[in-house]
């Protein structure tokens, strides 16, 4: 299985830290967020990766190289401007091949065991999402998880679980999406309606690094571990 790390965002909520450093290269626990992902993917046996770039992309290119420093093979998918999640994945599809692939947001930190996800079956034209407990800043979550493992829409004012930014997608999930700026959520809503999205609830460590304060808190916690 190949993996894609999403690293093209502007990181506007992290300013001024991201004025001169792309968000995935911000250090936490002694290494960049991107480095944590690469190391854990390689440890899980996933050595072929794609990293998309836009904001300060040359820094990410310099950091990744060809992936050889980690025993991996890393291809870059540069974007003239951030294309949002679905648009960025569509741009990278020629590099990801015809089999299901793993995607992880470059601005989260987690100890999720990627090896198990690599073996997870995915419906044709569908996806399998990793959900986590709702963080303080997102108290109602995104989706609900049925007893059979299928994702359901979260009714208004009802709590669900939060999408972690980690998923496996069948390439057909993106059929018809143009190679331009496109969000992911409408595709997920359509996939749920068609019964093609499954999920799991991960209760381990996961942090959305959305503000400098959250970054500092995680850095302190990892430093104390």
MIDOSE-1310 file (N, C-alpha, C; in nm, 2 decimals, decimal comma, always signed):
residues 225
xxxx	+0,08/-0,12/+0,00/+0,00/+0,00/+0,00/+0,09/+0,13/+0,00; +0,04/+0,23/-0,08/+0,11/+0,35/-0,08/+0,04/+0,45/+0,02; +0,11/+0,55/+0,06/+0,05/+0,65/+0,15/+0,07/+0,79/+0,10; -0,02/+0,88/+0,13/-0,01/+1,02/+0,10/-0,02/+1,10/+0,23
xxxx	+0,08/+1,19/+0,24/+0,07/+1,28/+0,36/+0,04/+1,42/+0,30; -0,07/+1,48/+0,36/-0,12/+1,61/+0,31/-0,04/+1,72/+0,38; +0,03/+1,79/+0,30/+0,12/+1,89/+0,36/+0,12/+2,02/+0,28; +0,01/+2,05/+0,21/+0,00/+2,17/+0,13/-0,07/+2,29/+0,19
xxxx	-0,12/+2,28/+0,31/-0,20/+2,38/+0,36/-0,13/+2,51/+0,40; -0,20/+2,62/+0,41/-0,13/+2,75/+0,44/-0,10/+2,76/+0,59; -0,17/+2,69/+0,68/-0,15/+2,70/+0,82/-0,18/+2,84/+0,87; -0,29/+2,90/+0,83/-0,31/+3,04/+0,87/-0,34/+3,05/+1,02
xxxx	-0,40/+2,95/+1,08/-0,43/+2,96/+1,22/-0,30/+2,95/+1,31; -0,19/+2,91/+1,25/-0,07/+2,89/+1,32/+0,03/+3,01/+1,30; -0,01/+3,11/+1,23/+0,07/+3,23/+1,22/+0,09/+3,29/+1,36; +0,21/+3,35/+1,38/+0,32/+3,37/+1,29/+0,42/+3,26/+1,26
xxxx	+0,39/+3,14/+1,33/+0,49/+3,03/+1,32/+0,50/+2,98/+1,17; +0,39/+2,99/+1,10/+0,39/+2,94/+0,96/+0,42/+3,05/+0,86; +0,46/+3,16/+0,90/+0,50/+3,27/+0,80/+0,63/+3,23/+0,73; +0,71/+3,15/+0,80/+0,84/+3,11/+0,74/+0,87/+2,96/+0,74
xxxx	+0,78/+2,89/+0,80/+0,79/+2,74/+0,81/+0,66/+2,68/+0,78; +0,65/+2,58/+0,69/+0,53/+2,51/+0,66/+0,48/+2,43/+0,78; +0,35/+2,43/+0,80/+0,30/+2,37/+0,92/+0,35/+2,23/+0,95; +0,36/+2,14/+0,85/+0,41/+2,00/+0,87/+0,55/+2,00/+0,92
xxxx	+0,63/+2,10/+0,90/+0,77/+2,10/+0,95/+0,78/+2,17/+1,09; +0,68/+2,21/+1,15/+0,69/+2,27/+1,28/+0,73/+2,15/+1,38; +0,83/+2,18/+1,46/+0,88/+2,07/+1,55/+0,79/+2,05/+1,67; +0,78/+1,92/+1,71/+0,71/+1,88/+1,83/+0,78/+1,75/+1,88
xxxx	+0,81/+1,75/+2,01/+0,88/+1,64/+2,06/+1,02/+1,61/+2,00; +1,08/+1,72/+1,95/+1,22/+1,70/+1,89/+1,23/+1,67/+1,75; +1,11/+1,67/+1,67/+1,12/+1,65/+1,53/+1,00/+1,71/+1,46; +1,00/+1,74/+1,33/+0,89/+1,79/+1,26/+0,77/+1,69/+1,26
xxxx	+0,65/+1,75/+1,26/+0,53/+1,67/+1,25/+0,54/+1,57/+1,13; +0,59/+1,62/+1,02/+0,60/+1,53/+0,90/+0,70/+1,42/+0,93; +0,80/+1,44/+1,00/+0,90/+1,33/+1,03/+0,83/+1,22/+1,12; +0,75/+1,26/+1,21/+0,68/+1,16/+1,29/+0,60/+1,06/+1,20
xxxx	+0,52/+1,12/+1,10/+0,44/+1,04/+1,01/+0,53/+0,95/+0,92; +0,63/+1,00/+0,87/+0,72/+0,92/+0,78/+0,78/+0,80/+0,86; +0,83/+0,83/+0,98/+0,89/+0,72/+1,06/+0,78/+0,62/+1,09; +0,66/+0,66/+1,13/+0,56/+0,56/+1,17/+0,51/+0,48/+1,05
xxxx	+0,50/+0,54/+0,93/+0,46/+0,47/+0,81/+0,56/+0,37/+0,78; +0,69/+0,41/+0,78/+0,80/+0,31/+0,75/+0,80/+0,19/+0,85; +0,78/+0,23/+0,97/+0,77/+0,12/+1,08/+0,66/+0,02/+1,05; +0,55/+0,07/+0,99/+0,44/-0,01/+0,96/+0,45/-0,09/+0,83
xxxx	+0,57/-0,07/+0,76/+0,59/-0,14/+0,64/+0,55/-0,07/+0,51; +0,51/+0,06/+0,53/+0,46/+0,14/+0,42/+0,58/+0,23/+0,38; +0,64/+0,20/+0,26/+0,76/+0,27/+0,23/+0,75/+0,36/+0,10; +0,63/+0,35/+0,03/+0,61/+0,43/-0,09/+0,51/+0,54/-0,05
xxxx	+0,56/+0,67/-0,06/+0,47/+0,78/-0,01/+0,47/+0,89/-0,11; +0,36/+0,97/-0,10/+0,35/+1,09/-0,18/+0,32/+1,20/-0,08; +0,39/+1,31/-0,10/+0,36/+1,43/-0,01/+0,33/+1,55/-0,10; +0,21/+1,61/-0,08/+0,18/+1,73/-0,16/+0,23/+1,85/-0,10
xxxx	+0,26/+1,95/-0,18/+0,32/+2,07/-0,13/+0,26/+2,19/-0,20; +0,26/+2,30/-0,13/+0,22/+2,43/-0,19/+0,29/+2,54/-0,11; +0,24/+2,58/+0,00/+0,30/+2,69/+0,08/+0,44/+2,65/+0,13; +0,54/+2,73/+0,09/+0,68/+2,71/+0,13/+0,72/+2,56/+0,10
xxxx	+0,67/+2,52/-0,02/+0,69/+2,38/-0,06/+0,83/+2,34/-0,08; +0,92/+2,43/-0,11/+1,06/+2,40/-0,13/+1,12/+2,35/+0,00; +1,07/+2,40/+0,11/+1,12/+2,35/+0,24/+1,09/+2,20/+0,27; +0,96/+2,17/+0,23/+0,92/+2,03/+0,25/+1,00/+1,94/+0,15
xxxx	+1,02/+1,99/+0,03/+1,10/+1,91/-0,07/+1,24/+1,89/-0,02; +1,30/+1,99/+0,04/+1,44/+1,97/+0,09/+1,44/+1,87/+0,21; +1,33/+1,88/+0,29/+1,33/+1,79/+0,41/+1,31/+1,65/+0,37; +1,22/+1,62/+0,27/+1,19/+1,49/+0,23/+1,30/+1,42/+0,15
xxxx	+1,36/+1,50/+0,06/+1,45/+1,45/-0,04/+1,37/+1,34/-0,12; +1,44/+1,23/-0,14/+1,38/+1,12/-0,21/+1,32/+1,01/-0,11; +1,33/+1,04/+0,02/+1,29/+0,95/+0,12/+1,39/+0,85/+0,16; +1,51/+0,85/+0,10/+1,61/+0,75/+0,13/+1,66/+0,76/+0,28
xxxx	+1,65/+0,88/+0,34/+1,70/+0,89/+0,47/+1,62/+0,81/+0,57; +1,50/+0,77/+0,53/+1,41/+0,69/+0,61/+1,40/+0,55/+0,56; +1,47/+0,52/+0,45/+1,45/+0,39/+0,38/+1,32/+0,38/+0,31; +1,27/+0,50/+0,27/+1,14/+0,51/+0,19/+1,17/+0,57/+0,05
xxxx	+1,06/+0,57/-0,03/+1,06/+0,64/-0,16/+0,95/+0,74/-0,15; +0,99/+0,87/-0,16/+0,89/+0,98/-0,14/+0,89/+1,05/-0,28; +0,76/+1,06/-0,33/+0,74/+1,15/-0,45/+0,66/+1,27/-0,41; +0,69/+1,38/-0,46/+0,62/+1,51/-0,43/+0,51/+1,54/-0,53
xxxx	+0,41/+1,60/-0,49/+0,30/+1,64/-0,57/+0,28/+1,79/-0,55; +0,35/+1,87/-0,62/+0,34/+2,02/-0,60/+0,21/+2,07/-0,66; +0,16/+2,17/-0,59/+0,03/+2,24/-0,63/+0,06/+2,39/-0,64; +0,01/+2,45/-0,75/+0,04/+2,59/-0,77/-0,02/+2,68/-0,66
xxxx	-0,13/+2,63/-0,60/-0,20/+2,69/-0,48/-0,26/+2,57/-0,41; -0,29/+2,58/-0,28/-0,35/+2,47/-0,21/-0,48/+2,43/-0,27; -0,50/+2,31/-0,30/-0,62/+2,26/-0,37/-0,73/+2,20/-0,28; -0,71/+2,22/-0,15/-0,80/+2,15/-0,05/-0,78/+2,00/-0,06
xxxx	-0,84/+1,93/+0,03/-0,81/+1,79/+0,05/-0,84/+1,71/-0,08; -0,96/+1,71/-0,12/-1,00/+1,63/-0,24/-0,92/+1,67/-0,36; -0,90/+1,80/-0,39/-0,83/+1,84/-0,50/-0,69/+1,80/-0,50; -0,62/+1,81/-0,38/-0,48/+1,76/-0,37/-0,47/+1,62/-0,39
xxxx	-0,56/+1,54/-0,34/-0,55/+1,39/-0,37/-0,57/+1,36/-0,51; -0,67/+1,42/-0,58/-0,69/+1,40/-0,72/-0,57/+1,43/-0,80; -0,50/+1,55/-0,77/-0,38/+1,58/-0,84/-0,27/+1,47/-0,82; -0,27/+1,41/-0,71/-0,17/+1,31/-0,68/-0,20/+1,16/-0,73
xxxx	-0,33/+1,14/-0,78/-0,37/+1,01/-0,81/-0,27/+0,94/-0,91; -0,22/+1,00/-1,01/-0,12/+0,93/-1,10/+0,00/+0,87/-1,02; +0,03/+0,93/-0,91/+0,15/+0,88/-0,83/+0,10/+0,77/-0,73; -0,03/+0,76/-0,70/-0,07/+0,67/-0,60/-0,12/+0,54/-0,66
xxxx	-0,14/+0,53/-0,79/-0,17/+0,40/-0,85/-0,31/+0,36/-0,84; -0,34/+0,23/-0,87/-0,48/+0,19/-0,89/-0,53/+0,11/-0,77; -0,45/+0,09/-0,67/-0,50/+0,02/-0,55/-0,54/+0,12/-0,44; -0,61/+0,07/-0,34/-0,64/+0,16/-0,23/-0,52/+0,21/-0,16
xxxx	-0,52/+0,34/-0,11/-0,41/+0,40/-0,06/-0,45/+0,47/+0,07; -0,35/+0,49/+0,16/-0,37/+0,55/+0,29/-0,34/+0,70/+0,28; -0,42/+0,79/+0,35/-0,39/+0,93/+0,35/-0,40/+0,97/+0,50; -0,30/+1,06/+0,53/-0,30/+1,11/+0,67/-0,27/+1,26/+0,66
xxxx	-0,34/+1,34/+0,74/-0,32/+1,48/+0,74/-0,18/+1,51/+0,80; -0,11/+1,61/+0,74/+0,02/+1,64/+0,79/+0,02/+1,72/+0,92; -0,09/+1,77/+0,96/-0,10/+1,86/+1,08/-0,16/+1,79/+1,20; -0,16/+1,66/+1,20/-0,20/+1,59/+1,32/-0,08/+1,51/+1,38
xxxx	-0,09/+1,48/+1,51/+0,01/+1,39/+1,57/-0,07/+1,27/+1,63; -0,02/+1,15/+1,61/-0,10/+1,03/+1,66/+0,00/+0,92/+1,67; -0,04/+0,82/+1,76/+0,03/+0,70/+1,77/-0,05/+0,58/+1,70; -0,14/+0,62/+1,61/-0,22/+0,52/+1,55/-0,14/+0,42/+1,48
xxxx	-0,17/+0,29/+1,49/-0,09/+0,18/+1,43/-0,13/+0,16/+1,28; -0,05/+0,23/+1,19/-0,09/+0,22/+1,05/-0,08/+0,09/+0,99; -0,01/-0,01/+1,04/+0,00/-0,14/+0,98/-0,14/-0,21/+0,98; -0,22/-0,19/+1,08/-0,36/-0,25/+1,07/-0,44/-0,19/+0,97
xxxx	-0,43/-0,06/+0,95/-0,51/+0,01/+0,84/-0,47/-0,04/+0,70; -0,34/-0,07/+0,69/-0,30/-0,11/+0,55/-0,37/-0,24/+0,51; -0,41/-0,32/+0,61/-0,48/-0,45/+0,57/-0,63/-0,44/+0,57; -0,68/-0,32/+0,59/-0,83/-0,30/+0,60/-0,89/-0,30/+0,46
xxxx	-0,99/-0,39/+0,44/-1,06/-0,39/+0,31/-1,14/-0,26/+0,29; -1,15/-0,22/+0,17/-1,23/-0,09/+0,14/-1,32/-0,13/+0,02; -1,45/-0,08/+0,04/-1,55/-0,10/-0,07/-1,50/-0,03/-0,20; -1,54/-0,09/-0,31/-1,51/-0,03/-0,44/-1,57/+0,11/-0,44
xxxx	-1,49/+0,21/-0,48/-1,54/+0,35/-0,48/-1,57/+0,40/-0,34; -1,52/+0,34/-0,24/-1,55/+0,38/-0,10/-1,42/+0,42/-0,02; -1,44/+0,43/+0,11/-1,33/+0,46/+0,19/-1,35/+0,41/+0,33; -1,25/+0,40/+0,41/-1,25/+0,36/+0,55/-1,18/+0,47/+0,63
xxxx	-1,26/+0,52/+0,73/-1,21/+0,64/+0,80/-1,18/+0,60/+0,95; -1,08/+0,66/+1,00/-1,04/+0,65/+1,14/-1,11/+0,77/+1,22; -1,19/+0,74/+1,31/-1,26/+0,84/+1,39/-1,20/+0,84/+1,53; -1,20/+0,95/+1,60/-1,15/+0,97/+1,73/-1,25/+1,04/+1,82
xxxx	-1,22/+1,04/+1,95/-1,31/+1,11/+2,05/-1,30/+1,26/+2,01; -1,41/+1,33/+2,04/-1,42/+1,47/+2,00/-1,33/+1,56/+2,09; -1,24/+1,64/+2,02/-1,16/+1,73/+2,10/-1,24/+1,85/+2,15; -1,19/+1,92/+2,24/-1,26/+2,03/+2,30/-1,31/+2,13/+2,19
xxxx	-1,23/+2,15/+2,09/-1,26/+2,25/+1,99/-1,36/+2,20/+1,89; -1,40/+2,08/+1,90/-1,50/+2,02/+1,80/-1,59/+1,92/+1,87; -1,67/+1,97/+1,96/-1,74/+1,89/+2,06/-1,85/+1,80/+2,01; -1,90/+1,82/+1,89/-2,01/+1,74/+1,83/-1,96/+1,64/+1,73
xxxx	-1,83/+1,65/+1,69/-1,78/+1,56/+1,59/-1,83/+1,58/+1,45; -1,80/+1,47/+1,37/-1,83/+1,48/+1,23/-1,94/+1,38/+1,18; -1,92/+1,25/+1,23/-2,00/+1,14/+1,18/-2,04/+1,05/+1,30; -2,14/+0,97/+1,28/-2,17/+0,86/+1,37/-2,13/+0,73/+1,31
xxxx	-2,10/+0,63/+1,40/-2,05/+0,50/+1,36/-2,15/+0,40/+1,40; -2,21/+0,33/+1,30/-2,31/+0,23/+1,33/-2,24/+0,10/+1,38; -2,32/+0,01/+1,44/-2,27/-0,11/+1,50/-2,21/-0,20/+1,40; -2,25/-0,19/+1,27/-2,19/-0,28/+1,16/-2,06/-0,21/+1,10
xxxx	-2,02/-0,10/+1,16/-1,90/-0,04/+1,11/-1,92/+0,06/+1,00; -2,04/+0,08/+0,96/-2,07/+0,18/+0,85/-2,08/+0,32/+0,91; -2,04/+0,42/+0,84/-2,05/+0,56/+0,88/-2,19/+0,61/+0,85; -2,24/+0,69/+0,94/-2,37/+0,75/+0,92/-2,36/+0,90/+0,94
xxxx	-2,44/+0,98/+0,88/-2,45/+1,12/+0,90/-2,48/+1,15/+1,04; -2,42/+1,26/+1,09/-2,45/+1,30/+1,23/-2,57/+1,40/+1,23; -2,68/+1,36/+1,29/-2,80/+1,45/+1,29/-2,77/+1,58/+1,36; -2,83/+1,69/+1,33/-2,81/+1,82/+1,39/-2,83/+1,81/+1,54
xxxx	-2,74/+1,87/+1,61/-2,74/+1,88/+1,76/-2,72/+1,74/+1,83; -2,68/+1,64/+1,75/-2,64/+1,51/+1,81/-2,49/+1,49/+1,80; -2,43/+1,43/+1,90/-2,29/+1,41/+1,90/-2,25/+1,29/+1,82; -2,13/+1,29/+1,77/-2,08/+1,18/+1,70/-1,93/+1,16/+1,73
xxxx	-1,85/+1,13/+1,64/-1,71/+1,12/+1,65/-1,64/+1,21/+1,55; -1,51/+1,24/+1,57/-1,44/+1,33/+1,49/-1,35/+1,25/+1,39; -1,36/+1,30/+1,26/-1,27/+1,24/+1,16/-1,12/+1,28/+1,19; -1,04/+1,18/+1,20/-0,90/+1,20/+1,25/-0,81/+1,26/+1,14
xxxx	-0,85/+1,26/+1,01/-0,76/+1,29/+0,90/-0,68/+1,17/+0,85; -0,72/+1,05/+0,90/-0,65/+0,93/+0,86/-0,76/+0,84/+0,79; -0,73/+0,79/+0,67/-0,83/+0,71/+0,60/-0,76/+0,63/+0,49; -0,83/+0,53/+0,45/-0,79/+0,45/+0,33/-0,90/+0,48/+0,22
xxxx	-0,85/+0,51/+0,10/-0,95/+0,54/-0,01/-0,92/+0,45/-0,12; -1,03/+0,40/-0,18/-1,03/+0,34/-0,31/-1,01/+0,45/-0,41; -0,93/+0,44/-0,52/-0,92/+0,55/-0,61/-1,05/+0,59/-0,67; -1,14/+0,50/-0,69/-1,27/+0,53/-0,75/-1,36/+0,62/-0,66
xxxx	-1,32/+0,64/-0,54/-1,39/+0,74/-0,45/-1,38/+0,88/-0,51; -1,28/+0,90/-0,59/-1,26/+1,04/-0,64/-1,30/+1,05/-0,79; -1,37/+0,95/-0,84/-1,42/+0,96/-0,98/-1,50/+1,08/-1,00; -1,47/+1,15/-1,11/-1,55/+1,27/-1,14/-1,51/+1,40/-1,08
xxxx	-1,41/+1,39/-0,98/-1,36/+1,51/-0,92/-1,26/+1,58/-1,01; -1,28/+1,71/-1,04/-1,18/+1,77/-1,13/-1,05/+1,80/-1,06; -0,95/+1,82/-1,14/-0,81/+1,85/-1,09/-0,81/+2,00/-1,06; -0,87/+2,04/-0,96/-0,87/+2,18/-0,92/-0,92/+2,18/-0,77
xxxx	-0,93/+2,30/-0,71/-0,96/+2,31/-0,57/-1,10/+2,24/-0,54; -1,09/+2,15/-0,45/-1,22/+2,07/-0,42/-1,21/+2,02/-0,27; -1,32/+2,04/-0,19/-1,32/+1,99/-0,06/-1,35/+1,84/-0,05; -1,32/+1,78/+0,06/-1,35/+1,64/+0,08/-1,49/+1,61/+0,13
xxxx	-1,54/+1,70/+0,22/-1,66/+1,66/+0,29/-1,78/+1,63/+0,20; -1,80/+1,70/+0,08/-1,92/+1,65/+0,00/-1,90/+1,51/-0,05; -1,78/+1,47/-0,08/-1,76/+1,33/-0,13/-1,79/+1,23/-0,02; -1,76/+1,27/+0,11/-1,79/+1,18/+0,22/-1,94/+1,17/+0,24
xxxx	-2,01/+1,28/+0,23/-2,15/+1,28/+0,25/-2,22/+1,19/+0,14; -2,17/+1,20/+0,02/-2,22/+1,12/-0,09/-2,19/+0,97/-0,07; -2,07/+0,94/-0,02/-2,03/+0,80/+0,01/-2,11/+0,74/+0,12; -2,14/+0,82/+0,22/-2,23/+0,77/+0,33/-2,37/+0,74/+0,28
xxxx	-2,42/+0,83/+0,20/-2,56/+0,80/+0,14/-2,56/+0,68/+0,05; -2,45/+0,65/-0,01/-2,44/+0,53/-0,10/-2,40/+0,40/-0,02; -2,37/+0,42/+0,11/-2,33/+0,30/+0,19/-2,19/+0,25/+0,16; -2,10/+0,34/+0,11/-1,97/+0,30/+0,07/-1,86/+0,34/+0,17
xxxx	-1,90/+0,40/+0,29/-1,80/+0,44/+0,38/-1,81/+0,36/+0,51; -1,70/+0,31/+0,56/-1,69/+0,24/+0,68/-1,59/+0,32/+0,77; -1,59/+0,27/+0,90/-1,51/+0,35/+0,99/-1,47/+0,26/+1,11; -1,38/+0,32/+1,19/-1,34/+0,26/+1,32/-1,32/+0,37/+1,42
xxxx	-1,33/+0,34/+1,55/-1,31/+0,43/+1,66/-1,18/+0,40/+1,72; -1,08/+0,50/+1,71/-0,95/+0,48/+1,77/-0,95/+0,56/+1,90; -0,91/+0,50/+2,00/-0,91/+0,56/+2,13/-0,77/+0,60/+2,19; -0,67/+0,59/+2,10/-0,53/+0,62/+2,14/-0,51/+0,77/+2,13
xxxx	-0,38/+0,80/+2,12/-0,34/+0,94/+2,12/-0,36/+1,00/+1,98; -0,41/+1,12/+1,98/-0,44/+1,19/+1,86/-0,45/+1,34/+1,89; -0,38/+1,42/+1,82/-0,39/+1,57/+1,84/-0,40/+1,64/+1,71; -0,49/+1,73/+1,70/-0,51/+1,82/+1,59/-0,43/+1,95/+1,62
xxxx	-0,32/+1,97/+1,55/-0,23/+2,08/+1,58/-0,28/+2,21/+1,51; -0,39/+2,27/+1,56/-0,45/+2,37/+1,49/-0,41/+2,51/+1,54; -0,35/+2,53/+1,65/-0,31/+2,66/+1,70/-0,17/+2,65/+1,77; -0,10/+2,76/+1,78/+0,03/+2,75/+1,85/+0,02/+2,70/+1,99
xxxx	-0,09/+2,73/+2,06/-0,11/+2,68/+2,19/-0,12/+2,53/+2,20; -0,19/+2,47/+2,10/-0,20/+2,32/+2,10/-0,06/+2,26/+2,07; +0,01/+2,32/+1,98/+0,14/+2,27/+1,94/+0,23/+2,28/+2,07; +0,23/+2,39/+2,14/+0,31/+2,40/+2,26/+0,27/+2,30/+2,37
xxxx	+0,14/+2,27/+2,38/+0,10/+2,17/+2,48/+0,14/+2,03/+2,45; +0,13/+2,00/+2,32/+0,18/+1,86/+2,28/+0,33/+1,85/+2,29; +0,40/+1,95/+2,26/+0,55/+1,95/+2,27/+0,59/+1,93/+2,42; +0,52/+2,00/+2,51/+0,55/+1,98/+2,65/+0,51/+1,84/+2,70
xxxx	+0,40/+1,79/+2,65/+0,36/+1,65/+2,69/+0,46/+1,55/+2,64; +0,50/+1,56/+2,51/+0,60/+1,46/+2,46/+0,73/+1,48/+2,53; +0,77/+1,60/+2,56/+0,90/+1,62/+2,63/+0,90/+1,57/+2,77; +0,78/+1,56/+2,83/+0,78/+1,50/+2,97/+0,76/+1,35/+2,97
x	+0,74/+1,29/+2,85/+0,71/+1,15/+2,85/+0,84/+1,07/+2,87
